[in-house]
Amino acid sequence: MPDTQPVPAKAGITDEGYLTDSWYLAAPSVRLKPGTQERLMILGEPVVVGRTPAGEAFALRDICPHRLVPLSAGRQIETKGEWTLQCPYHGWRFGTDGGCRLMPSLTQDSPYDPTKVKVRRFPVHEANGAVYLYVAHDPRSFAPPAVPPPSFGPLPDKPGFVIEDIFNAHMDDAVVGLMDPAHVPFVHNQWWWRPPSAGLKLKEKPFGPIERGWAIDRHAPSSNSKLYRWVFGGNVQTEICFQLPGYRWEIISNDTARLLTLTCLTPEAPKKTRITQFTWWTGAPLLHLAVPVARRMGAKFLAQDGEMVDLQNQGMAHQKAMLWIDDIDVQAKWYQQLKREWTSARTEGREFTNPIQPRLLRWMS
C-alpha cells in the first residue's frame, strides 16, 4: 500500500508553479545533528529531514500513512541493524528508504505484511556543508533523478557562515527580486557598500547560457564596490550565475583568494520562500577575522530585500501584472523562459534546451 499523492497533469511543474524533477536545498548540514530530524515544508508538502546516529542524511514525506501523524515528532530507533524513524502514535518504524520495517501491534500469526507500506522517499545529496533533496514530479517514481545534484566547483568542506531568512513571496517573485540589477543603489545603499554619494554608473555586462541557467562573464567588480578591494586587494574578478530551480552564486577571486556566495531558494508555500545563503572561501585571511561583521552584513542585505517584498505585496494585492523593461528586467524574462522550456521538455519527454542566447546588457546602477 504505497503512499498516495496526486500527480499534477503537466510534468515538470506543480499547479502552484514550482518546478519538479529538480533539486532543492533542504538544510545546512550543521542543522542536522546525528539522531535528530526536523519538519520542513518544501513545495507545499511536509518533509522530515534528518540524520541517523550513523551520520546518514535522509528525507521522507512527513506523514505516517496509518493515522497521518508527522513522523518528525517521533524518534530514531535501531531495528534489526538499521536506523529507523518511529512514529510517536503507534510505533510504526520506517527505514531511510521509506519502507515500513515494523508494526508493533501485529501478532506473530498476522497475515499483514508491513513491508507493503511505504512513505515517499526523497533522494538526498550532501556536499560542502549543504543537504539537497530531489523532488520528482511523480511521487511514486523510483527512477533516478533527471539531473545531477547541484555543483558549484571546488569548495571547502564547510561554509564559513550561513544566513537564513524567509521572504513573504512566491518563489518566482523571490527569484526575480534577488536577481534584479538596478535596485542596489536604492535598497542596499549603506555607507560600507553603495553610499548614495557614489552615484549611478553605466553597467555593461556580457551574459551567456550555462546549464539550465545563465552567467555574467568574469569581470572586474564595480568601482564603487569598495568592500571587495578591502578584503581581496587588487586584480579582483567576479562572476555571477543563476541556475534552475533557484540557485544564484557569485564567485569573487584573484590570484590568491576565492570566495563563493551561494543563495538557495526553497519554496515552502505560495507566499513563503526560504532563502539560505552560504559563503565559502579560501585565502582572504581578513574574512576569518570579519565573520561576525560579514554575517551581519549579509543578514542586513537579505532583510532589505525582504522589506521590498513586503512592500511589493501591498501592490500585488490589487494588481498582478508588472511592467518589465529592457535591459534591467531581461533576467526576469529569462527565468520565465527557462521555466517554460523545462516544463515543456519534461512534459514531452525530451532533453532540455537552453533558450538563452549570449547578450550584452546595459543599465545604470
SEDO-932051 format. One record per residue (C-alpha): residue number from 0; y, z, x. Coordinates in steps of 0.05 Angstrom, whole numbers, always signed. Each point is the difference from the previous one (the first is absolute). Layout:
BEGIN
i; c2; c3; c1
NUM; Y; Z; X
...
//
This chain:
BEGIN
i; c2; c3; c1
0; +0; +0; +0
1; +58; -24; +44
2; +71; +24; -5
3; +35; -43; -52
4; +70; -30; +7
5; +28; -63; -32
6; +9; -62; +44
7; +70; -32; -9
8; -3; -72; -23
9; +39; -30; +59
10; -30; +12; +69
11; +40; +29; +57
12; +49; +39; -42
13; +1; +54; -54
14; +37; -4; -66
15; +53; +45; +31
16; +12; -49; +57
17; -37; +36; +56
18; -39; -44; +48
19; -75; +12; +3
20; -52; -21; +52
21; +49; +33; +48
22; +6; +58; +47
23; +49; +57; -15
24; +18; +62; +40
25; -37; +61; -26
26; +28; +55; +44
27; +18; +19; +71
28; -63; +23; +36
29; +30; +68; +15
30; +2; +15; -75
31; -75; -5; -7
32; -29; +62; +32
33; -77; +3; +9
34; -33; +25; -63
35; +60; -12; -45
36; +21; -51; -51
37; +61; -15; -43
38; +17; -39; -63
39; +44; -62; +5
40; +24; -51; -50
41; -7; -71; +27
42; +15; -61; -43
43; +1; +46; -60
44; -71; +25; +13
45; -21; +71; +22
46; -32; +0; +69
47; -30; +57; +39
48; +11; -9; +75
49; -33; +48; +48
50; -35; +13; +65
51; -69; +30; +8
52; -12; +58; +48
53; -32; -52; +45
54; +67; -38; +4
55; -15; -59; -46
56; +58; -23; -44
57; -19; -22; -70
58; +32; -21; -66
59; -30; +2; -70
60; +26; -7; -71
61; +22; +70; -18
62; -37; +5; -66
63; -70; +29; -9
64; -35; -46; -50
65; -33; +59; -34
66; +58; +39; -32
67; +57; -37; +36
68; +22; +59; +43
69; +36; -18; +65
70; -48; +2; +59
71; +58; +20; +44
72; -2; +69; -33
73; -70; +11; +28
74; -26; +16; +69
75; -41; -34; +54
76; -72; +23; +7
77; -56; -25; +45
78; -57; -32; -40
79; -64; -20; +36
80; +36; -11; +65
81; +62; -36; -26
82; +67; +24; -24
83; +13; -6; -74
84; +58; +15; -46
85; -20; +48; -56
86; +32; -3; -69
87; +27; +69; -19
88; -24; -5; -72
89; -75; -10; +3
90; -13; -7; +74
91; -17; -74; +3
92; +3; -22; +72
93; +24; -68; +24
94; -8; -31; +69
95; +56; -34; +36
96; -29; -66; -24
97; +12; +22; -72
98; -73; +10; -18
99; -23; +63; -36
100; -47; +41; +42
101; -13; +60; -45
102; +6; +24; -72
103; -17; +74; +4
104; -15; +7; -75
105; -59; -48; +2
106; -70; +30; -2
107; -53; -23; +49
108; -35; -41; -54
109; +63; -32; -26
110; -6; -77; -5
111; +75; -8; +13
112; +16; -32; +67
113; +66; +26; +30
114; +4; -58; +49
115; +17; -46; -58
116; +67; +34; -7
117; +56; -23; +45
118; +75; +7; +6
119; +43; -54; +30
120; +3; +1; +76
121; +61; -28; +37
122; -14; -27; +70
123; +39; +39; +52
124; +28; -18; +67
125; +31; +51; +48
126; +41; -20; +61
127; +57; +29; +42
128; +9; +60; -45
129; +1; -37; -67
130; -53; -5; -54
131; -1; -64; -42
132; -42; -16; -61
133; -20; -67; -30
134; +11; -12; -75
135; -47; -55; -25
136; +21; -39; -61
137; -69; +12; -31
138; -12; +75; +0
139; -75; -12; -3
140; -2; -48; +59
141; -38; +16; +63
142; +25; -62; +37
143; +32; +11; +68
144; +77; +3; +1
145; +33; -68; -9
146; +47; +14; +59
147; -7; +43; +62
148; +35; +68; +1
149; +72; +3; +25
150; +11; -8; +74
151; +66; +8; +37
152; -19; -12; +72
153; -12; +51; +55
154; +22; +70; -22
155; -11; +71; +23
156; -55; +39; -34
157; +50; +42; -39
158; +71; -13; -24
159; +58; +39; +29
160; +22; +20; -70
161; -10; -19; -73
162; +51; +1; -57
163; -17; -5; -74
164; +41; -10; -62
165; -8; -21; -73
166; +42; -56; -30
167; +9; -1; -75
168; -13; -74; +0
169; -53; -52; -13
170; -34; -24; +63
171; +37; -67; -4
172; +69; +32; -4
173; -16; +48; +57
174; -23; -58; +45
175; +62; -41; -16
176; +46; +59; +13
177; -30; +18; +67
178; +3; -72; +27
179; +71; -13; -23
180; +41; -19; +62
181; +70; +7; -29
182; +1; +72; -25
183; -1; +34; +69
184; +75; +6; +13
185; +12; +28; -70
186; -60; +46; -9
187; -17; +20; +71
188; +70; +8; +29
189; -9; +65; +38
190; +41; +7; +63
191; -62; -1; +43
192; -27; -64; -30
193; +49; -48; -32
194; +68; +32; -9
195; +49; -39; -45
196; +45; -11; +60
197; -54; -47; +28
198; +19; -51; -53
199; -42; -58; -25
200; -29; -50; +49
201; -33; -67; -9
202; -76; +4; +4
203; -43; -61; +14
204; -74; +14; +3
205; -58; -49; +5
206; -57; +17; -48
207; -70; -27; +0
208; -67; +10; -35
209; -54; +49; +23
210; -66; +19; -33
211; +17; +16; -74
212; +73; +11; +18
213; +58; -18; +45
214; +36; +24; +63
215; +68; -3; +32
216; -11; -28; +70
217; +12; +46; +59
218; +74; +8; +12
219; +52; +48; +29
220; +21; +54; -50
221; +68; -2; -30
222; +57; +20; +45
223; +19; +56; -48
224; -70; +31; +0
225; +16; +49; +56
226; -59; +46; -9
227; -48; -51; +29
228; +39; -5; +65
229; +7; +76; +6
230; -76; +9; -3
231; -26; -62; +34
232; +55; -21; +48
233; +10; -74; +13
234; -37; -65; -16
235; -23; +24; -68
236; -35; -48; -47
237; -20; +11; -73
238; -47; -34; -48
239; -6; +14; -75
240; -60; -20; -42
241; -23; +5; -73
242; -70; -9; -27
243; -31; +5; -69
244; -11; +44; -38
245; +55; +44; +29
246; +5; +10; +75
247; +65; -7; +39
248; +1; +15; +74
249; +51; -5; +55
250; -17; -4; +74
251; +54; +20; +50
252; -18; -11; +73
253; +22; -15; +70
254; -37; -3; +67
255; -14; +75; +1
256; -6; +23; -72
257; -26; -21; -69
258; +14; +31; -67
259; -31; -21; -67
260; +25; +27; -66
261; -46; -17; -59
262; +21; +9; -72
263; -57; +0; -50
264; +10; -6; -75
265; -54; +28; -46
266; +11; -9; -75
267; -19; +62; -40
268; +28; -16; -70
269; +45; -53; -32
270; +63; +38; +23
271; -28; +38; +59
272; -12; -28; +70
273; -20; +43; +59
274; +35; -18; +65
275; -33; +22; +65
276; +32; -16; +67
277; -38; +7; +66
278; +33; -4; +68
279; -40; -11; +64
280; +26; -12; +70
281; -18; -6; +73
282; +51; +12; +55
283; +70; +20; -25
284; -6; +74; +22
285; +64; +17; -36
286; -36; -10; -66
287; -48; +58; +15
288; +60; +45; +7
289; +35; -29; -61
290; -58; +3; -51
291; +32; +55; -44
292; +65; -40; -2
293; -34; -67; -9
294; -42; +27; -57
295; +63; +24; -36
296; +33; -67; +12
297; -59; -38; -30
298; -3; +47; -60
299; +74; -11; -11
300; -10; -75; +1
301; -55; +2; -52
302; +39; +49; -44
303; +60; -46; +0
304; -44; -59; -21
305; -30; +44; -54
306; +69; +18; -26
307; +15; -75; -8
308; -65; -8; -39
309; +21; +55; -47
310; +68; -33; -11
311; -35; -67; -10
312; -43; +31; -54
313; +62; +15; -40
314; +15; -75; -4
315; -72; -20; -10
316; -3; +43; -62
317; +46; -52; -33
318; -14; -65; +38
319; -62; -25; +37
320; +25; -65; +32
321; +32; +5; +69
322; +47; -51; +31
323; -33; -20; +67
324; +40; -43; +48
325; -14; -34; +66
326; -6; +20; +56
327; -4; +76; -10
328; -50; -4; -57
329; -46; -54; +30
330; -49; +54; +24
331; -4; +27; -71
332; -17; -70; -24
333; -52; -8; +55
334; -33; +65; -22
335; -8; -27; -71
336; -26; -67; +26
337; -52; +36; +42
338; -23; +41; -59
339; -7; -62; -44
340; -39; -36; +54
341; -46; +60; +12
342; -14; +5; -74
343; -13; -74; -7
344; -46; -2; +60
345; -41; +60; -24
346; -5; -28; -71
347; -20; -70; +24
348; -48; +27; +52
349; +34; -36; +59
350; +33; +18; +65
351; +70; +29; +0
352; +53; -49; +26
353; +65; +30; +24
354; +57; -38; -37
355; +55; +24; +48
356; +30; -51; +47
357; +40; +16; +64
358; +73; +10; -17
359; +65; +25; +30
360; +34; +51; -45
361; +74; +18; +6
362; +38; +58; -30
363; +56; +49; +14
364; -21; +71; +13
//
